[in-house]
Amino acid sequence: MKNKLIDLNNHLFAQLERLSDKDNSGENLQEEIERSKAVGSIARNIIDNARLALDAQKALGDSVRTLPAMIGIEDKSNG
């Protein structure tokens, strides 16, 4: 899997930095605010999806050590 939740975290912080840019004003700032709303909405969907995958895995009794790939944490104890 190419993207992990850490990548989402990095994108969210990058978006926060763009919003915090003092040189960003007027129409540019408004565009950035709209972009942030879209990014936030997609981020919530990704997080909800990851939460659902983890909850389903827990419900099936799978070990917490074998997290869904989208979480981005690999079990390195197996080799």
PDB file as gemmi writes it, atoms N, CA and C in Angstrom:
CRYST1    1.000    1.000    1.000  90.00  90.00  90.00 P 1                      
ATOM      1  N   MET A   1       0.851  -1.182   0.000  1.00  0.00           N  
ATOM      2  CA  MET A   1       0.000   0.000   0.000  1.00  0.00           C  
ATOM      3  C   MET A   1       0.892   1.238   0.000  1.00  0.00           C  
ATOM      4  N   LYS A   2       0.597   2.153  -0.882  1.00  0.00           N  
ATOM      5  CA  LYS A   2       1.442   3.329  -1.070  1.00  0.00           C  
ATOM      6  C   LYS A   2       1.285   4.357   0.059  1.00  0.00           C  
ATOM      7  N   ASN A   3       0.067   4.722   0.401  1.00  0.00           N  
ATOM      8  CA  ASN A   3      -0.175   5.768   1.396  1.00  0.00           C  
ATOM      9  C   ASN A   3      -0.516   5.172   2.751  1.00  0.00           C  
ATOM     10  N   LYS A   4       0.026   5.782   3.769  1.00  0.00           N  
ATOM     11  CA  LYS A   4      -0.218   5.362   5.152  1.00  0.00           C  
ATOM     12  C   LYS A   4      -0.819   6.536   5.918  1.00  0.00           C  
ATOM     13  N   LEU A   5      -1.309   6.284   7.103  1.00  0.00           N  
ATOM     14  CA  LEU A   5      -1.893   7.358   7.903  1.00  0.00           C  
ATOM     15  C   LEU A   5      -0.872   8.427   8.259  1.00  0.00           C  
ATOM     16  N   ILE A   6       0.397   8.055   8.348  1.00  0.00           N  
ATOM     17  CA  ILE A   6       1.429   9.063   8.622  1.00  0.00           C  
ATOM     18  C   ILE A   6       1.509  10.057   7.463  1.00  0.00           C  
ATOM     19  N   ASP A   7       1.255   9.579   6.247  1.00  0.00           N  
ATOM     20  CA  ASP A   7       1.238  10.477   5.091  1.00  0.00           C  
ATOM     21  C   ASP A   7       0.096  11.473   5.211  1.00  0.00           C  
ATOM     22  N   LEU A   8      -1.056  10.996   5.667  1.00  0.00           N  
ATOM     23  CA  LEU A   8      -2.187  11.889   5.886  1.00  0.00           C  
ATOM     24  C   LEU A   8      -1.826  12.931   6.934  1.00  0.00           C  
ATOM     25  N   ASN A   9      -1.196  12.510   7.998  1.00  0.00           N  
ATOM     26  CA  ASN A   9      -0.769  13.431   9.046  1.00  0.00           C  
ATOM     27  C   ASN A   9       0.147  14.513   8.481  1.00  0.00           C  
ATOM     28  N   ASN A  10       1.076  14.106   7.632  1.00  0.00           N  
ATOM     29  CA  ASN A  10       1.992  15.071   7.017  1.00  0.00           C  
ATOM     30  C   ASN A  10       1.250  16.051   6.116  1.00  0.00           C  
ATOM     31  N   HIS A  11       0.279  15.562   5.353  1.00  0.00           N  
ATOM     32  CA  HIS A  11      -0.513  16.439   4.489  1.00  0.00           C  
ATOM     33  C   HIS A  11      -1.322  17.439   5.314  1.00  0.00           C  
ATOM     34  N   LEU A  12      -1.873  16.980   6.419  1.00  0.00           N  
ATOM     35  CA  LEU A  12      -2.665  17.873   7.267  1.00  0.00           C  
ATOM     36  C   LEU A  12      -1.802  18.979   7.866  1.00  0.00           C  
ATOM     37  N   PHE A  13      -0.609  18.643   8.314  1.00  0.00           N  
ATOM     38  CA  PHE A  13       0.282  19.667   8.858  1.00  0.00           C  
ATOM     39  C   PHE A  13       0.750  20.630   7.768  1.00  0.00           C  
ATOM     40  N   ALA A  14       0.975  20.113   6.565  1.00  0.00           N  
ATOM     41  CA  ALA A  14       1.360  20.992   5.460  1.00  0.00           C  
ATOM     42  C   ALA A  14       0.228  21.965   5.145  1.00  0.00           C  
ATOM     43  N   GLN A  15      -1.003  21.477   5.182  1.00  0.00           N  
ATOM     44  CA  GLN A  15      -2.147  22.350   4.937  1.00  0.00           C  
ATOM     45  C   GLN A  15      -2.254  23.409   6.031  1.00  0.00           C  
ATOM     46  N   LEU A  16      -2.019  23.029   7.255  1.00  0.00           N  
ATOM     47  CA  LEU A  16      -2.039  23.975   8.364  1.00  0.00           C  
ATOM     48  C   LEU A  16      -0.979  25.062   8.165  1.00  0.00           C  
ATOM     49  N   GLU A  17       0.189  24.673   7.701  1.00  0.00           N  
ATOM     50  CA  GLU A  17       1.249  25.653   7.434  1.00  0.00           C  
ATOM     51  C   GLU A  17       0.830  26.629   6.341  1.00  0.00           C  
ATOM     52  N   ARG A  18       0.163  26.125   5.286  1.00  0.00           N  
ATOM     53  CA  ARG A  18      -0.295  27.016   4.219  1.00  0.00           C  
ATOM     54  C   ARG A  18      -1.339  28.001   4.749  1.00  0.00           C  
ATOM     55  N   LEU A  19      -2.211  27.525   5.623  1.00  0.00           N  
ATOM     56  CA  LEU A  19      -3.211  28.421   6.215  1.00  0.00           C  
ATOM     57  C   LEU A  19      -2.571  29.470   7.115  1.00  0.00           C  
ATOM     58  N   SER A  20      -1.475  29.105   7.754  1.00  0.00           N  
ATOM     59  CA  SER A  20      -0.815  29.998   8.697  1.00  0.00           C  
ATOM     60  C   SER A  20       0.143  30.980   8.033  1.00  0.00           C  
ATOM     61  N   ASP A  21       0.341  30.840   6.741  1.00  0.00           N  
ATOM     62  CA  ASP A  21       1.263  31.703   6.012  1.00  0.00           C  
ATOM     63  C   ASP A  21       0.769  33.147   6.055  1.00  0.00           C  
ATOM     64  N   LYS A  22       1.563  34.029   6.640  1.00  0.00           N  
ATOM     65  CA  LYS A  22       1.180  35.439   6.795  1.00  0.00           C  
ATOM     66  C   LYS A  22       1.042  36.164   5.465  1.00  0.00           C  
ATOM     67  N   ASP A  23       1.711  35.655   4.432  1.00  0.00           N  
ATOM     68  CA  ASP A  23       1.636  36.277   3.116  1.00  0.00           C  
ATOM     69  C   ASP A  23       0.373  35.876   2.360  1.00  0.00           C  
ATOM     70  N   ASN A  24      -0.358  34.932   2.899  1.00  0.00           N  
ATOM     71  CA  ASN A  24      -1.570  34.439   2.258  1.00  0.00           C  
ATOM     72  C   ASN A  24      -2.744  35.306   2.706  1.00  0.00           C  
ATOM     73  N   SER A  25      -3.371  36.011   1.773  1.00  0.00           N  
ATOM     74  CA  SER A  25      -4.488  36.872   2.147  1.00  0.00           C  
ATOM     75  C   SER A  25      -5.460  36.992   0.975  1.00  0.00           C  
ATOM     76  N   GLY A  26      -6.575  37.627   1.236  1.00  0.00           N  
ATOM     77  CA  GLY A  26      -7.560  37.888   0.198  1.00  0.00           C  
ATOM     78  C   GLY A  26      -8.060  36.636  -0.473  1.00  0.00           C  
ATOM     79  N   GLU A  27      -8.072  36.683  -1.802  1.00  0.00           N  
ATOM     80  CA  GLU A  27      -8.596  35.562  -2.593  1.00  0.00           C  
ATOM     81  C   GLU A  27      -7.759  34.302  -2.409  1.00  0.00           C  
ATOM     82  N   ASN A  28      -6.452  34.465  -2.305  1.00  0.00           N  
ATOM     83  CA  ASN A  28      -5.586  33.297  -2.083  1.00  0.00           C  
ATOM     84  C   ASN A  28      -5.907  32.615  -0.761  1.00  0.00           C  
ATOM     85  N   LEU A  29      -6.119  33.400   0.280  1.00  0.00           N  
ATOM     86  CA  LEU A  29      -6.455  32.826   1.577  1.00  0.00           C  
ATOM     87  C   LEU A  29      -7.805  32.117   1.505  1.00  0.00           C  
ATOM     88  N   GLN A  30      -8.767  32.717   0.814  1.00  0.00           N  
ATOM     89  CA  GLN A  30     -10.085  32.095   0.688  1.00  0.00           C  
ATOM     90  C   GLN A  30      -9.993  30.757  -0.044  1.00  0.00           C  
ATOM     91  N   GLU A  31      -9.173  30.716  -1.095  1.00  0.00           N  
ATOM     92  CA  GLU A  31      -8.966  29.453  -1.815  1.00  0.00           C  
ATOM     93  C   GLU A  31      -8.334  28.406  -0.903  1.00  0.00           C  
ATOM     94  N   GLU A  32      -7.386  28.837  -0.085  1.00  0.00           N  
ATOM     95  CA  GLU A  32      -6.722  27.910   0.837  1.00  0.00           C  
ATOM     96  C   GLU A  32      -7.703  27.404   1.889  1.00  0.00           C  
ATOM     97  N   ILE A  33      -8.585  28.254   2.352  1.00  0.00           N  
ATOM     98  CA  ILE A  33      -9.602  27.839   3.321  1.00  0.00           C  
ATOM     99  C   ILE A  33     -10.527  26.796   2.701  1.00  0.00           C  
ATOM    100  N   GLU A  34     -10.941  27.017   1.462  1.00  0.00           N  
ATOM    101  CA  GLU A  34     -11.801  26.043   0.771  1.00  0.00           C  
ATOM    102  C   GLU A  34     -11.068  24.723   0.566  1.00  0.00           C  
ATOM    103  N   ARG A  35      -9.790  24.810   0.208  1.00  0.00           N  
ATOM    104  CA  ARG A  35      -8.981  23.598   0.048  1.00  0.00           C  
ATOM    105  C   ARG A  35      -8.879  22.857   1.377  1.00  0.00           C  
ATOM    106  N   SER A  36      -8.708  23.591   2.457  1.00  0.00           N  
ATOM    107  CA  SER A  36      -8.607  22.974   3.782  1.00  0.00           C  
ATOM    108  C   SER A  36      -9.883  22.245   4.155  1.00  0.00           C  
ATOM    109  N   LYS A  37     -11.015  22.832   3.808  1.00  0.00           N  
ATOM    110  CA  LYS A  37     -12.294  22.167   4.079  1.00  0.00           C  
ATOM    111  C   LYS A  37     -12.381  20.845   3.329  1.00  0.00           C  
ATOM    112  N   ALA A  38     -11.966  20.846   2.074  1.00  0.00           N  
ATOM    113  CA  ALA A  38     -11.992  19.619   1.274  1.00  0.00           C  
ATOM    114  C   ALA A  38     -11.018  18.579   1.831  1.00  0.00           C  
ATOM    115  N   VAL A  39      -9.813  19.026   2.157  1.00  0.00           N  
ATOM    116  CA  VAL A  39      -8.811  18.115   2.716  1.00  0.00           C  
ATOM    117  C   VAL A  39      -9.312  17.532   4.035  1.00  0.00           C  
ATOM    118  N   GLY A  40      -9.906  18.369   4.880  1.00  0.00           N  
ATOM    119  CA  GLY A  40     -10.427  17.902   6.163  1.00  0.00           C  
ATOM    120  C   GLY A  40     -11.526  16.874   5.991  1.00  0.00           C  
ATOM    121  N   SER A  41     -12.392  17.094   5.044  1.00  0.00           N  
ATOM    122  CA  SER A  41     -13.480  16.155   4.787  1.00  0.00           C  
ATOM    123  C   SER A  41     -12.947  14.798   4.321  1.00  0.00           C  
ATOM    124  N   ILE A  42     -11.996  14.825   3.402  1.00  0.00           N  
ATOM    125  CA  ILE A  42     -11.395  13.580   2.922  1.00  0.00           C  
ATOM    126  C   ILE A  42     -10.628  12.896   4.046  1.00  0.00           C  
ATOM    127  N   ALA A  43      -9.907  13.677   4.851  1.00  0.00           N  
ATOM    128  CA  ALA A  43      -9.142  13.120   5.969  1.00  0.00           C  
ATOM    129  C   ALA A  43     -10.067  12.392   6.942  1.00  0.00           C  
ATOM    130  N   ARG A  44     -11.216  12.998   7.238  1.00  0.00           N  
ATOM    131  CA  ARG A  44     -12.172  12.340   8.137  1.00  0.00           C  
ATOM    132  C   ARG A  44     -12.634  11.004   7.565  1.00  0.00           C  
ATOM    133  N   ASN A  45     -12.876  10.968   6.260  1.00  0.00           N  
ATOM    134  CA  ASN A  45     -13.296   9.713   5.630  1.00  0.00           C  
ATOM    135  C   ASN A  45     -12.203   8.656   5.716  1.00  0.00           C  
ATOM    136  N   ILE A  46     -10.964   9.050   5.488  1.00  0.00           N  
ATOM    137  CA  ILE A  46      -9.845   8.109   5.570  1.00  0.00           C  
ATOM    138  C   ILE A  46      -9.699   7.578   6.992  1.00  0.00           C  
ATOM    139  N   ILE A  47      -9.783   8.465   7.964  1.00  0.00           N  
ATOM    140  CA  ILE A  47      -9.657   8.061   9.366  1.00  0.00           C  
ATOM    141  C   ILE A  47     -10.808   7.145   9.777  1.00  0.00           C  
ATOM    142  N   ASP A  48     -12.018   7.485   9.363  1.00  0.00           N  
ATOM    143  CA  ASP A  48     -13.173   6.631   9.664  1.00  0.00           C  
ATOM    144  C   ASP A  48     -13.011   5.253   9.037  1.00  0.00           C  
ATOM    145  N   ASN A  49     -12.488   5.204   7.819  1.00  0.00           N  
ATOM    146  CA  ASN A  49     -12.269   3.939   7.137  1.00  0.00           C  
ATOM    147  C   ASN A  49     -11.227   3.089   7.881  1.00  0.00           C  
ATOM    148  N   ALA A  50     -10.144   3.724   8.305  1.00  0.00           N  
ATOM    149  CA  ALA A  50      -9.106   3.011   9.058  1.00  0.00           C  
ATOM    150  C   ALA A  50      -9.661   2.518  10.391  1.00  0.00           C  
ATOM    151  N   ARG A  51     -10.464   3.346  11.047  1.00  0.00           N  
ATOM    152  CA  ARG A  51     -11.069   2.953  12.320  1.00  0.00           C  
ATOM    153  C   ARG A  51     -11.994   1.744  12.125  1.00  0.00           C  
ATOM    154  N   LEU A  52     -12.776   1.764  11.049  1.00  0.00           N  
ATOM    155  CA  LEU A  52     -13.668   0.651  10.750  1.00  0.00           C  
ATOM    156  C   LEU A  52     -12.877  -0.628  10.505  1.00  0.00           C  
ATOM    157  N   ALA A  53     -11.784  -0.538   9.735  1.00  0.00           N  
ATOM    158  CA  ALA A  53     -10.953  -1.710   9.472  1.00  0.00           C  
ATOM    159  C   ALA A  53     -10.365  -2.263  10.762  1.00  0.00           C  
ATOM    160  N   LEU A  54      -9.903  -1.385  11.630  1.00  0.00           N  
ATOM    161  CA  LEU A  54      -9.327  -1.823  12.901  1.00  0.00           C  
ATOM    162  C   LEU A  54     -10.394  -2.432  13.802  1.00  0.00           C  
ATOM    163  N   ASP A  55     -11.563  -1.797  13.884  1.00  0.00           N  
ATOM    164  CA  ASP A  55     -12.657  -2.337  14.699  1.00  0.00           C  
ATOM    165  C   ASP A  55     -13.105  -3.699  14.193  1.00  0.00           C  
ATOM    166  N   ALA A  56     -13.167  -3.867  12.877  1.00  0.00           N  
ATOM    167  CA  ALA A  56     -13.558  -5.155  12.304  1.00  0.00           C  
ATOM    168  C   ALA A  56     -12.535  -6.226  12.645  1.00  0.00           C  
ATOM    169  N   GLN A  57     -11.277  -5.855  12.571  1.00  0.00           N  
ATOM    170  CA  GLN A  57     -10.221  -6.809  12.902  1.00  0.00           C  
ATOM    171  C   GLN A  57     -10.298  -7.212  14.366  1.00  0.00           C  
ATOM    172  N   LYS A  58     -10.556  -6.245  15.234  1.00  0.00           N  
ATOM    173  CA  LYS A  58     -10.703  -6.546  16.665  1.00  0.00           C  
ATOM    174  C   LYS A  58     -11.905  -7.452  16.899  1.00  0.00           C  
ATOM    175  N   ALA A  59     -13.007  -7.180  16.200  1.00  0.00           N  
ATOM    176  CA  ALA A  59     -14.226  -7.967  16.365  1.00  0.00           C  
ATOM    177  C   ALA A  59     -14.011  -9.418  15.939  1.00  0.00           C  
ATOM    178  N   LEU A  60     -13.143  -9.614  14.959  1.00  0.00           N  
ATOM    179  CA  LEU A  60     -12.841 -10.967  14.503  1.00  0.00           C  
ATOM    180  C   LEU A  60     -11.846 -11.672  15.422  1.00  0.00           C  
ATOM    181  N   GLY A  61     -11.314 -10.938  16.382  1.00  0.00           N  
ATOM    182  CA  GLY A  61     -10.393 -11.531  17.348  1.00  0.00           C  
ATOM    183  C   GLY A  61      -8.963 -11.576  16.876  1.00  0.00           C  
ATOM    184  N   ASP A  62      -8.666 -10.878  15.773  1.00  0.00           N  
ATOM    185  CA  ASP A  62      -7.285 -10.853  15.287  1.00  0.00           C  
ATOM    186  C   ASP A  62      -6.402 -10.107  16.279  1.00  0.00           C  
ATOM    187  N   SER A  63      -5.169 -10.512  16.324  1.00  0.00           N  
ATOM    188  CA  SER A  63      -4.202  -9.869  17.204  1.00  0.00           C  
ATOM    189  C   SER A  63      -4.012  -8.404  16.838  1.00  0.00           C  
ATOM    190  N   VAL A  64      -3.841  -7.584  17.834  1.00  0.00           N  
ATOM    191  CA  VAL A  64      -3.584  -6.165  17.597  1.00  0.00           C  
ATOM    192  C   VAL A  64      -2.232  -5.989  16.909  1.00  0.00           C  
ATOM    193  N   ARG A  65      -1.386  -6.987  16.968  1.00  0.00           N  
ATOM    194  CA  ARG A  65      -0.066  -6.896  16.328  1.00  0.00           C  
ATOM    195  C   ARG A  65      -0.160  -6.961  14.815  1.00  0.00           C  
ATOM    196  N   THR A  66      -1.279  -7.438  14.279  1.00  0.00           N  
ATOM    197  CA  THR A  66      -1.441  -7.519  12.832  1.00  0.00           C  
ATOM    198  C   THR A  66      -2.453  -6.460  12.398  1.00  0.00           C  
ATOM    199  N   LEU A  67      -2.014  -5.227  12.432  1.00  0.00           N  
ATOM    200  CA  LEU A  67      -2.881  -4.109  12.087  1.00  0.00           C  
ATOM    201  C   LEU A  67      -3.155  -4.070  10.586  1.00  0.00           C  
ATOM    202  N   PRO A  68      -4.287  -3.498  10.205  1.00  0.00           N  
ATOM    203  CA  PRO A  68      -4.552  -3.322   8.776  1.00  0.00           C  
ATOM    204  C   PRO A  68      -3.420  -2.529   8.124  1.00  0.00           C  
ATOM    205  N   ALA A  69      -3.098  -2.849   6.881  1.00  0.00           N  
ATOM    206  CA  ALA A  69      -1.973  -2.218   6.188  1.00  0.00           C  
ATOM    207  C   ALA A  69      -2.112  -0.707   6.126  1.00  0.00           C  
ATOM    208  N   MET A  70      -3.338  -0.212   6.023  1.00  0.00           N  
ATOM    209  CA  MET A  70      -3.542   1.236   5.893  1.00  0.00           C  
ATOM    210  C   MET A  70      -3.097   2.006   7.128  1.00  0.00           C  
ATOM    211  N   ILE A  71      -2.983   1.333   8.264  1.00  0.00           N  
ATOM    212  CA  ILE A  71      -2.542   1.994   9.493  1.00  0.00           C  
ATOM    213  C   ILE A  71      -1.078   2.426   9.351  1.00  0.00           C  
ATOM    214  N   GLY A  72      -0.294   1.600   8.671  1.00  0.00           N  
ATOM    215  CA  GLY A  72       1.089   1.982   8.386  1.00  0.00           C  
ATOM    216  C   GLY A  72       2.100   1.542   9.421  1.00  0.00           C  
ATOM    217  N   ILE A  73       1.702   0.637  10.290  1.00  0.00           N  
ATOM    218  CA  ILE A  73       2.632   0.103  11.288  1.00  0.00           C  
ATOM    219  C   ILE A  73       2.871  -1.360  10.978  1.00  0.00           C  
ATOM    220  N   GLU A  74       4.120  -1.694  10.694  1.00  0.00           N  
ATOM    221  CA  GLU A  74       4.449  -3.066  10.363  1.00  0.00           C  
ATOM    222  C   GLU A  74       4.996  -3.794  11.582  1.00  0.00           C  
ATOM    223  N   ASP A  75       4.666  -5.095  11.669  1.00  0.00           N  
ATOM    224  CA  ASP A  75       5.204  -5.930  12.734  1.00  0.00           C  
ATOM    225  C   ASP A  75       6.592  -6.394  12.302  1.00  0.00           C  
ATOM    226  N   LYS A  76       7.627  -5.840  12.918  1.00  0.00           N  
ATOM    227  CA  LYS A  76       9.005  -6.158  12.534  1.00  0.00           C  
ATOM    228  C   LYS A  76       9.587  -7.288  13.377  1.00  0.00           C  
ATOM    229  N   SER A  77       8.791  -7.858  14.280  1.00  0.00           N  
ATOM    230  CA  SER A  77       9.300  -8.899  15.157  1.00  0.00           C  
ATOM    231  C   SER A  77       9.390 -10.255  14.466  1.00  0.00           C  
ATOM    232  N   ASN A  78       8.807 -10.392  13.276  1.00  0.00           N  
ATOM    233  CA  ASN A  78       8.804 -11.674  12.582  1.00  0.00           C  
ATOM    234  C   ASN A  78      10.010 -11.868  11.670  1.00  0.00           C  
ATOM    235  N   GLY A  79      10.978 -11.021  11.756  1.00  0.00           N  
ATOM    236  CA  GLY A  79      12.130 -11.284  10.928  1.00  0.00           C  
ATOM    237  C   GLY A  79      12.829 -10.080  10.574  1.00  0.00           C  
TER     238      GLY A  79                                                      
END                                                                             
